[in-house]
């Protein structure tokens, strides 16, 4: 005898239900992909923006720090006595005259520094700033007469360093011709990039006393300009051409800087506001570099994602406001 089992209804998805599920799944996956792509783009954009802002702030701070120190000569408040050999082939008054601490140009062609520039971007301004604000590690250990050519010290200093002696009585600039980290400094006439005039021709301005009575600082002279980047092809950068040791030393400072323009404010009449309208060419033509009391620096920074931002800072020359 046969027993016939009851037939149960078979469950499952119909074709329509399956198609609806697939469509809903695609919508959800598509939404996730849109969010992911959008987040990725936002991350890339924000990273590029942060880099541009960082480069802009850093570049302005480098230039502003030098401008704040422009003209600083240590403890003296009169013109510095220059003991450097002005007849040296490497000597350039614009680079080594601390009595003229600020100079600008609207173009880099035909200047004493032109051959030392790396990929200079035509039409951008150049700014030269000089000071003696960085302390030396050397300290006088014995008094120094005006005709001395060797100065006993503790602490040591680099061979070839440009140094400034200063106190309330005056200040002198010379190049150290002694070896690195010896027990003395020397103002010799041979052996270095610039060297010095003889002590007979140009003695020290006055006697300097040992210890804290005399401040010894390092001379700094830096030309800021927009040139080619050393690290990334087809990218501009803020560069610094340094004359600190008597020879030109060019280096990249901040990448991505494509433009730099500088405007100068002259010492105003009593009660008048500062006016940032003078270009370097106008100040030079009028012979008014000694009257510049404040500087406005504008830079354009180019980054990834076709980002381009402008940054600006205004710096008062505090050593001109005393």
C-alpha positions in Angstrom: 0.0 0.0 0.0 1.3 3.4 -0.9 1.2 6.3 1.4 1.2 9.8 -0.3 2.7 12.5 1.7 1.0 15.9 1.6 2.7 18.5 -0.7 3.9 21.6 1.2 4.1 25.0 -0.4 7.7 25.8 -1.5 9.2 29.0 -0.1 11.7 31.4 -1.8 12.3 34.7 -3.5 10.5 35.6 -6.6 12.5 37.2 -9.5 10.9 40.5 -8.7 11.8 40.4 -5.1 15.4 39.5 -6.0 15.7 42.4 -8.4 14.4 44.8 -5.8 16.9 43.5 -3.3 19.7 43.9 -5.8 18.6 47.5 -6.6 18.5 48.4 -2.9 21.9 46.8 -2.4 23.4 48.8 -5.3 21.9 52.0 -3.9 23.4 51.4 -0.5 26.8 50.5 -1.9 26.7 53.5 -4.2 25.9 55.8 -1.2 28.8 54.3 0.7 31.1 54.9 -2.3 29.9 58.5 -2.7 30.7 59.2 1.0 34.1 57.5 0.7 35.1 59.4 -2.4 33.8 62.7 -0.9 35.7 62.0 2.3 38.9 61.2 0.4 38.6 64.4 -1.7 38.0 66.4 1.5 41.0 64.8 3.2 43.3 65.6 0.2 42.0 69.1 -0.1 42.3 69.8 3.6 45.9 68.4 3.7 46.8 70.6 0.7 45.2 73.6 2.3 47.1 73.0 5.6 50.4 72.7 3.8 49.8 76.0 1.9 48.9 77.7 5.2 51.9 76.3 7.0 54.3 77.3 4.2 52.8 80.8 4.0 53.1 81.4 7.8 56.5 79.9 8.0 57.9 81.9 5.1 56.5 85.2 6.5 57.9 84.4 9.9 61.4 83.8 8.6 61.4 87.2 6.8 59.7 89.0 9.7 62.2 87.7 12.3 65.1 89.1 10.2 63.3 92.4 9.7 62.7 92.8 13.4 66.4 92.5 14.0 67.4 94.7 11.1 70.2 97.1 12.0 70.9 95.6 15.5 74.5 96.2 16.4 74.7 94.9 19.9 75.2 97.4 22.7 76.3 100.4 20.7 74.1 103.2 19.4 76.3 104.7 16.8 77.5 103.6 13.4 79.7 100.5 13.4 83.4 100.7 12.5 84.0 98.3 9.5 87.4 96.5 9.8 86.8 94.3 6.8 89.1 94.6 3.8 86.9 96.7 1.5 89.4 96.1 -1.3 88.8 92.3 -1.3 87.4 90.8 -4.5 84.6 89.3 -2.4 83.6 92.5 -0.6 80.3 94.1 -1.6 79.3 97.1 0.4 75.6 96.3 0.1 76.2 92.9 1.7 78.6 93.9 4.4 77.8 97.4 5.5 75.8 97.1 8.7 75.2 100.9 8.8 72.9 100.2 5.8 70.9 97.3 7.2 68.0 97.2 4.7 67.9 97.3 0.9 65.4 96.1 -1.7 65.1 95.5 -5.4 62.2 95.1 -7.8 64.3 92.9 -10.1 67.3 90.6 -9.7 69.0 91.4 -13.0 72.3 93.3 -13.2 73.1 93.3 -9.4 76.1 92.1 -7.5 74.2 89.0 -6.4 72.7 88.1 -9.8 75.1 85.2 -10.6 74.4 83.6 -7.2 70.6 83.3 -7.6 69.0 80.0 -8.3 66.2 80.1 -10.8 65.2 83.6 -9.9 61.5 84.3 -10.8 61.5 87.6 -12.8 59.3 90.4 -11.6 59.4 89.4 -7.9 60.9 91.6 -5.3 64.2 90.9 -3.4 64.9 92.0 0.1 68.3 92.2 1.8 68.4 92.3 5.7 71.5 92.7 7.9 72.0 92.6 11.6 74.2 91.3 14.4 71.6 89.8 16.7 72.9 86.2 17.1 75.1 85.8 20.2 78.6 84.3 19.7 79.8 81.5 21.9 83.0 83.4 22.4 83.6 85.6 25.5 86.7 87.9 25.8 89.0 86.6 28.6 91.4 89.6 28.4 91.1 93.3 27.6 91.7 94.3 24.0 93.7 97.4 23.0 92.8 99.3 19.8 95.9 98.0 17.9 95.5 94.4 18.9 95.1 91.7 16.2 94.6 88.7 18.5 91.9 88.6 21.2 92.0 85.9 23.9 88.6 84.2 24.5 86.8 81.3 26.1 84.1 79.4 24.3 85.5 79.3 20.8 84.2 80.4 17.4 84.2 79.3 13.8 87.0 80.2 11.4 85.9 82.8 8.9 82.9 84.0 11.0 82.0 87.7 10.7 81.8 89.0 14.3 80.9 92.3 16.0 82.4 93.6 19.2 80.1 96.1 20.9 79.6 98.0 24.1 78.3 101.4 25.1 81.4 103.0 23.6 81.0 101.7 20.1 81.2 98.6 17.8 83.5 97.0 15.3 82.9 94.4 12.5 85.7 92.0 11.5 86.3 88.5 10.1 87.8 85.9 12.4 91.0 84.6 10.7 91.9 82.2 13.6 91.1 78.5 13.4 87.8 77.0 14.6 87.4 76.8 18.4 90.9 78.1 19.3 91.5 80.1 22.4 91.6 83.4 20.5 90.0 85.4 17.7 92.2 87.1 15.1 91.6 90.0 12.8 94.3 89.0 10.2 94.8 90.3 6.7 95.1 86.9 4.9 93.7 83.4 5.0 89.9 84.0 4.7 87.3 85.1 2.1 87.3 88.8 3.0 90.0 89.3 5.6 90.6 92.6 7.4 92.4 95.9 7.0 95.6 96.1 9.0 95.4 97.3 12.6 97.6 100.2 11.6 95.3 101.3 8.8 92.0 100.7 10.7 92.4 100.1 14.5 89.6 99.2 16.8 87.3 102.1 17.6 88.2 101.9 21.3 89.5 99.5 24.1 87.2 96.5 24.8 87.1 95.0 28.2 86.9 91.3 29.2 83.8 89.4 30.3 80.3 90.8 30.1 81.6 94.3 29.5 81.9 93.4 25.8 79.1 91.7 23.7 80.3 89.5 20.9 77.6 88.7 18.2 77.6 87.1 14.8 77.0 89.2 11.7 74.0 88.1 9.5 73.3 89.3 5.9 70.5 87.5 4.0 69.0 88.2 0.6 65.4 86.8 0.4 64.0 86.1 -3.1 61.7 83.7 -5.0 63.6 81.1 -7.0 63.5 77.5 -8.1 63.0 74.7 -5.6 65.9 72.2 -5.1 63.6 69.3 -4.2 60.6 69.5 -6.5 60.8 70.2 -10.3 58.9 73.2 -11.7 58.1 74.5 -8.3 59.1 77.9 -6.9 60.4 78.5 -3.4 61.5 81.2 -1.0 65.2 81.2 -1.0 67.9 82.9 1.1 71.3 84.0 -0.2 73.5 84.4 2.9 76.7 86.4 3.2 77.3 85.5 6.8 80.8 84.1 6.4 82.1 86.3 3.6 81.0 84.1 0.7 77.5 83.8 -0.9 75.6 80.7 0.3 72.3 80.1 -1.4 69.7 77.7 0.1 66.0 76.9 -0.2 63.9 78.0 2.7 60.2 77.3 1.9 58.7 75.6 -1.1 55.6 76.7 -2.9 56.2 80.5 -2.8 55.5 81.9 -6.2 55.3 85.7 -5.6 56.9 88.2 -3.2 56.2 91.9 -3.2 57.5 94.4 -0.6 56.3 97.9 0.2 58.0 100.3 2.5 56.8 103.0 4.9 58.9 106.0 5.5 59.3 107.9 8.8 56.1 110.1 8.9 55.7 113.7 9.9 54.5 114.2 13.5 51.0 112.9 14.0 50.8 111.3 10.5 50.0 107.6 9.9 52.4 105.3 8.1 51.8 104.9 4.4 52.9 101.6 2.7 53.1 103.0 -0.8 56.8 103.0 -1.7 58.4 100.4 -3.8 62.1 99.5 -3.6 62.8 101.5 -6.9 61.1 104.6 -5.4 63.0 104.4 -2.2 66.3 104.0 -4.0 65.6 106.8 -6.4 64.8 109.2 -3.5 67.8 107.9 -1.5 65.5 107.3 1.5 66.6 103.8 2.8 67.6 105.4 6.1 64.1 106.7 6.5 62.3 103.3 6.1 60.7 102.5 9.5 58.3 99.7 8.5 58.0 97.0 5.8 55.0 95.2 4.4 55.7 91.8 2.8 53.2 90.0 0.6 53.6 86.5 -0.6 51.6 84.1 -2.8 51.8 80.4 -2.0 50.9 77.7 -4.6 49.9 74.2 -3.4 48.4 71.0 -4.7 44.8 70.9 -5.9 45.4 74.2 -7.7 45.3 76.1 -4.4 46.7 79.6 -4.3 46.6 81.9 -1.3 48.1 85.3 -0.5 49.7 86.0 2.9 50.9 89.4 4.2 52.7 90.7 7.3 53.8 94.2 8.4 57.0 94.6 10.4 58.2 97.7 12.2 61.9 98.1 12.2 62.3 98.4 16.0 65.9 99.5 15.7 64.7 102.5 13.7 62.0 103.4 16.2 64.3 104.0 19.1 
